[in-house]
Amino acid sequence: MISFIICLALLIGGYFVYGKVVENTFAPDDRETPAVRINDGVDYVVMPQWKLFLVQLLNIAGLGPVFGAMQGALWGPVVFLWITFGTIFAGGVHDYFSGMLSERNDGASISEVCGIYLGNVMKNVMRVFSVVLLVMVGTVFAVGPAGLIVTLLGNKGITGLLANPEFWLWIILLYYFIATFISIDKIIGRIYPLFGICLIIMALGVIIGIFTNPNYTIPEIWSHFTNMHPDGKPIWSFMFITVACGAISGFHSTQSPLMARCMKSEKQGHFVFYGAMVAEGVIALIWAAAGCALYKVTGGLNTGLSEVLANGQSAAIYDVCIKTMGSIGVALAMIGVIVCPITSGDTAFRSARLVLADWFKIDQNKIQKRLILCVPLLAVGAFVGHLDYAIVWRYFSWTNQTLAMIVLWTASMYLFREKKNYWITAVPATFMSAVSMTYFFCADECLGFSTAVAYPVGIILAALFLGIFIWATRKPARKQA
C-alpha cells in the first residue's frame, strides 16, 4: 500500500511541478483565443474552466483508465510505475501540447496541426489515421454498451424488442447522430460534467472500499517486482500498449481540439489538458490497485484477475464495484460501463466530423453542411458495428499509441521552431516510438516476430526516428553555412 500512496503523491506533485515546467516551456500568453475570436455558436463556444476540465476528462477517459488499468494489473504492481511516470512525463505532455497547438492554430484538428509542423505527407497520413481511429472508437463504444443493456434487461426477465442488442445499437447511434452535429454546449457542455463527476466518485469509492476492508491489501512494487501475467506476456512493450488511456493515449489528441475551441484563455491549458490527464492517471492507478488487491494470486501469477477479465470488461468492472462499494457500487458501475463509453463514442464521431471538415474545408456553421459529414460517418459506424467486435478492436491499441508518438514528434518540431526546449517532448516521443515499433513487430495481430527480433528492431527504429529529428533540426544551420 505504501508504493501506491507514493505513486499517488508523485502524480499529484507532478501536476504542480512538472506540469508547470511544461506550461512554462510552451509559454501561454494573453492573446485572443479561437473561442472568443471565431465563436460560431456550434464548435467554438466559450465555456468556464471547471466545465472544460470535466468535459475533457470524460472525453479522454470513458472506460480507458478503468478497464485498461485492470488489464495492466495482470502484470502486477509494476504497472503503477508506468501509470505514474507515463502520465507525468508522456501523457500529460502529449495532452497539453496537442490541446495548446490546436488552440494556437485556430482550434485545428490534430491531423492539420501535424501537417503544419511535419509536412503535407504526414498531414494526409494523420487525416486517414485519425478518422479510422475515431470511427473504430465510436463504434466499439456503441456496441459494448448496447450488449450490456441487453444483459441487464435479460437478468430482469425482459424480452422482446428491448432485449435485442440491434435495437439498442441503433438507439445509441441515433444519439451519436444528434450529439455529433448540434452545438457542443447543448448536450456535451451541460450533462457531461455530471458524468465526469460520477467517474471521479466511482474511483474514490473503489479506493475507499479497499482501504477500509482488512481483507484487501495493495501489494508493494518492491516485493512483487516480477512479471505476474498468467499468460507470460512480456512487460515490454505489451504493458505499455495495454495501459494507454491511464498513461498516454493518442486518442486524447483527437479530443483536445474540442476543448481548445472553447477556452477563454491560454492559461487555462495547464488545468484543462495536463490536469485532466493527471486526473485520469489517478483514476487508472486506483483501478490498477483494485486489480492487484482484490483477486487471488497463484504461483506468483494474477490468475484470479485473469478469470474475472475473461468474463468481459463490463463484468469485471461490476465485480470490483460490488466488492468495494456494495449496493451503491451497482448504480455507479452502471453509469461507468454504460454512460462513460457512450460519452467517449459521441465525441469520437464529433472529432471525426471536425477532422473531415478541416480536411475538405467544409464550413460547419450551417446544419446542412454538418449533416453532409454526419450522415456518412454514422452510416460507416453502423456498418462497422455489425462486424466482429474483436476484429474491429484488435488494432486499436497499436494505432492509438502510434498516434501519440506522431503527436509528440509534432510538438518537438514546434518547440524547435520556437527555439524552446524540445527535449521535453522528444524524449517521450523516442520512448513511444520504441514501444510502438516493438509491439508492431512482435504482437500476434501485427507481424508476430519473436522478441529476439522485435526488441532490437524497435529500439533501432526509435533511434532512427530520433536521428531524423536531430538531422531536421540541424538542416537550417547547414543551409546557412
N, C-alpha and C positions, 0 to 999 in steps of 0.2 A: 504493500500500500504506500510505502514511503516513496518508491520510484514514481508511482502515479502522481502523488502530490508534487514532487519535484518537477515533473513534466508539465503539470498544470500551471505551476508557478512560472516556469520558463515561457509558456505560451502567453500568459498574461503580461509578463515582463517584456516579452518580445514585441508586443503591440506598442508599448510605450517607448522602448529603447530602439530596437532595430526598425520598427515601423517609422519612427521619427527620422532615422538615418535615410530611409528610402524616400520619405517625403522631402527632406532637405536636398537630396540629390536631384529630385525632379524640380524642386523649387516652384510650388504653386504661387500664383500672384492674384491680383485683383481685376484681371481682365474680365470682360463681359462673357458669360458662358453661353453655349448654344441654346440652353433652355430659356434664357432671357432674350437673346438676340433673335432667335428664329421663332420660338413659341407658336407652333401651329395648332395647338389645342388637341393634338392626337398623340404624337410620339414625343414632341418637345413640350413638356409641361413642367413648370416649377413645382417641386414637392419639398416638404420640410425634411430636414436631415434625419430625424428619427425614423420617418417613414421610408426614406431612401435606404437606410440601413436594413430595416426589417424586410423590405421587398427584395433587396439584393441578397440577403441571407437565404430567403426562401427560394429565390430564382436559382441560386447556385447550389443549394443544399438538396431539397427533396429528400429522397432516401439515400443519396450518395454517401454522406458521412455516417449513416446508420448501418446499412447492410454491408457497404464496402469495408467499414471498420470491423464488423463482426467476421467477415471473411478473412480480413487481415489478421484477426486474433488467432486464426488457425496456426500461425507461425509462432505464437506465444507473445509474451510481453515485450519482446524485441520490437514489435510493431509500434510501441509507444515512441520509440526514438524517431522512426520515420514520420509519424504524425506530427511530433513536436518540431523537429528541425526542418522537416519538409514544409510545414506551414510557415515557419518564421522566415526561412532563407529562400524558399522557392515559391510556394503557393501565394503568400501574401505579396511578394514582389511581383509575381505574374499578374495577380488580380489588380493590383494598384496601377501598374503601367498599362495594362490592357484598357482599364477604365479611363485613365488620365490621357493616354494618347488618343483615344476616341474623342474625349472632350476637347482636346486641342485641335482636332480636325473635324469640327462641326458635328460631333456625335457619329462619325462614320463607323460602319460595321468593321469588325476586326479584319476581314479579308481586304478591305480597302486600305486600312491602316498598314497592313503588312506590305501591300503594293507600294505605298508611299516610301517606305524605308528599305524594302528588299527588292523592288523592281516589279515590272509587269508580269513576268513569268510566275513569280511566287504569288502575285495577286490572283491570277487566274487559278492557280493550284488551290489557293486558300478559299476562293469562291466555291469551287466544287466541293472541297473538303468540308467546308462549314455547312453548306446546305445538306449534304448527305448525312453528316453527323447529327444535325439538328432534327432532320426528319426521322432518323433512327431513334433519337432520344424521345421525341414527341410521340412516336408510335408505340414504343415499348412502355411508355408511361401512360398509355391509354389501355393497352391490352392487359397489363398487370392488374390495375385497379378493377377493371371490368370482371376479370376472373375472380377476384377476391369478393366483390359484391355478390356474385352468384353463389360463392361458397357460404357466405354468411347467411344469405336468404335460404339456401338449401338446408342449413343447420336448423332453421326455424320452421321447416316444413313447407316453405313457399314454393310453388311450382308454376308452370305455365310460362308466359312471356317474360315475367320478371326474373325467372330462373334461367334465362337464355343469355349467355355471355355476348352473343351477337347484338342483342338489343342494347345492352349497356355500353358496348363498344361504340355504337352509333350515337348514343346519348352523349358520351364523353367527347366524341369527335364533333358533335354539334356545338357543345360548349366551347371547344377549341376554336371552332369557326367564328363564334361570336366574340370571344376574347381576343382573337388574333387581329381583328380589324377595327374594333371600337377604340375610343380614346383610352390611353393607359391608366388614367385616373378614375375611370368609371367602375372597373371591377378590380384590377390589379392593385391600384393605389388605395382602394377602400377596404377590401377584405383580406388581402394578403398579409398586411401587418399582424392581423389577428392570428393567422395560421403560423406566422413566423414566431409569435409569442408561444403558441402551443408546442412548436418544435423545441423551443428552449425549455419550456416547463417539462416536457416529456423526458428530456435529457437529465434535468435536475432531479426529477422523480426517480429515475433509474439509479443515479449515483447515491442519492439519499437512502434508497432501499438497500443498496449494497453495504453502505457504511453502518446502517442500523441493524443489519441481520448478522448475528455472530457466525452463521453457517457459511457466509461468503467472505472470501479473502482474496484480494487482488494480489497476484504473485509479483515478486520483485524481479526486475530485469537481471540483476547480477546473479541471482540464484537460478535463473531459467534462461541463460544466455545461449540457447541452443535452438535448432530448428525443430519445432514441435508439430509441424504439419503432418497429419496422419498419412497423406499420400507421398510424403517425401519431396514435395515440390521445393525447389531451391529458393532461398530468400532473394537472391539476385537473379533476375530482375522481376520475378513474379510478384513478390510482395509489393514492390514499388508501383507496379501496374495495377494490382488489385485494389489497393487503397489509394484511390485517385482523389475523389472529392474531399477527403479528410486531410490531404497533404498538398497536392497540386493537381489541377484539372484543367485541360484545355477548353472544356465546355464553359467554364467560367468566363473565358474571354469573349465568348459569343453572347453572354448575358450582360456583361459590364456596360456595353454601349447603351443598353436600355436605360440604365440609371445615369450614365454620362449625359444623356439628353434631358435629364430632369434636375440637374444640380444648379443651385443658385450661385454657388461659389466654388472655385477650385480647391479651396482649403477644406472642403468637406470630404475630399477624396480619401484622406487618411482613415477617417472613421468609417466611411461607407464601403470602400473597397478592401483596404488592408484589415480594417476592423471586422468586417463580415467574414473574411477568410479565417481570422483568428477564432472567431466565434464558432465557425464550422469545425476548426481544428479541435476546439474544446469538446464539441458535441461528439466528434469522431473518437477522441480519447476516452470519453465516458463509455461509449458503446463498445469500444475495443476492450476496455476494462471489464465490462459485463461479460463479453465473450470469454475472457480469460478466467473470471472468478466464479461463474455460475455453473460450469459444467465439469464433469469428471475428466481426469487425465489418466490415461492408461499407458504404462511403459514410457512415460515422458512425452506422450503424444496427446493432442487435444481431440480425442475420439468422441467425447460427449458432445462437444460443439459441432463436430462434423456431422453427427447423426441428426442434430436439430436442423442444421442448414440444409441437409438433404431433403427436408420436407418443404423447402421453398422459403423465400425471403419473408413473405408475409407471416408464415407460421413461426419463423424464428423470432421476429420482432414481437409478435403477440406473446410468445413464451417468455421473453425477457420482461415484458411489461407486467405480466401476471405474477412472475416470481418476485419482482421488486416492488410493485405497487398494488397488487391485488386487484380488486374490482375496479378501482379508479383507473388502473392501468389499461383496462379493456377499452374505455372510451378514448383515452389518449392514443392507444395503439391503432384504433380505427381511424383516427384523424391522421396518424402518421403513415399508415400503409395505404390509405385511400386518397386523402386530400393532398398530401405532400407530393406524390408522384404526378398528380394531375396538375398541380400548380407549376411544376417544372416543365411539364409537357406543353402547356399552352404558351408559356414564354419561349419555349424552344421553337414552336411554329411562328410565333411573333418575330423572333430573331431571324428566322429563315426568310420571312417576308421582307424584312428590312435589308437583309443581305442581297436579295434579288432586286429590291428597289434601287439600292445603290449601284448594283451591277448594271442594270438596264436603264438607269436614270429615269425611273418612273416616279413622278411626284405623288406623294401619299396624302395630300390634303383632302382629296375628294374620295368619297366612299366607293364610287365606281372603279377607280384605279386601284384601290386596296383590294376590292373583290377580284380584280383581274389576277392578282397574285394569290389571294387566299384560297380561291376555289380549286385551282390545280394542285396547290400544296396539300390541302386536306384530302383531295382525291388520291394523290400518291400515298399519303398516310393511311388512308382506308385500304388501299391495295397491299401495302407493306404489312398492315395489321393482320392480314389473313395469311401471311407466310409463317413458316415455323419460327416461333419465338426465339429458340436457341440460335438459329441461323442469323437472324437479324441482330441479336445481341453479341454474337461471337467476336466480332471485330471491333466492337465499340471501345473496349479498354485501350487497345493499342492506338486506335485512331485518336482517342481522347488525349493521351499523353504525348503523341506526336504533334498534335496541335499546340499543346503547351510549350513544347520545345521550339516550335517555329515562332511563337509569340515572344518568347524570351530572347531569341536571336533578333527579332524585330526591335525590341526595346533596347537591346545592346547597340544596334546601329543608330537608333535615335540618340542615345546618350553620347555616342562617338561624335555624331554631327554637332551636338550641342557642347562638345568639349567638356563633358562631365565624366564621372567615374563609371565607365561601362562594365567594370568587373562585377559590379553588384548584380548584374543580370547575366553577364557572360559565363560566370562560374556555374550558376544553376542551369543555364542553357546547355553547357557542356555535359553536366551530370545527367540531365534529362535526355540528351542525345544518346548517351551510353545506355541508359535504361531502355529507351525506345528501340534502339537498333539491336541490342542484345535480345530483347523479347521477340522482335520480329524474326530473328534468325533461329531462336530455339523453341518457341511456342508451337504446339501441335497444329493450331489453326493457321499458323503462318508457314514458315519454311521447315520447321521441325528438325533442325540440326542438333547435334549433341552440344552440351555445354562446353566441351573442349574446343569446339569450333566457334560457337556463338559468343563466348566471353571475350576472347581476344579480338574477334571481328568487331564486336560492339564498341570496345574501347578504342580500337584503331579508327573506326568511323567517327567517333566523338572527337578524337584528337584531330582528325582531318577537318571536321566542321570548324573547330576552334582555329586551326591553321588557316582556313579560308577566310574566316572573320578577321584574323590578325592581318592577313595579306591585304584584305579590302581596306582596313584602316590605315595601312602603310602606303596605299596606292597614291593618295593625294601628295604625300611627301615625295614619292618617286617622280611624279609628274613635274613638281616644282624644281627638282634637281635637274 
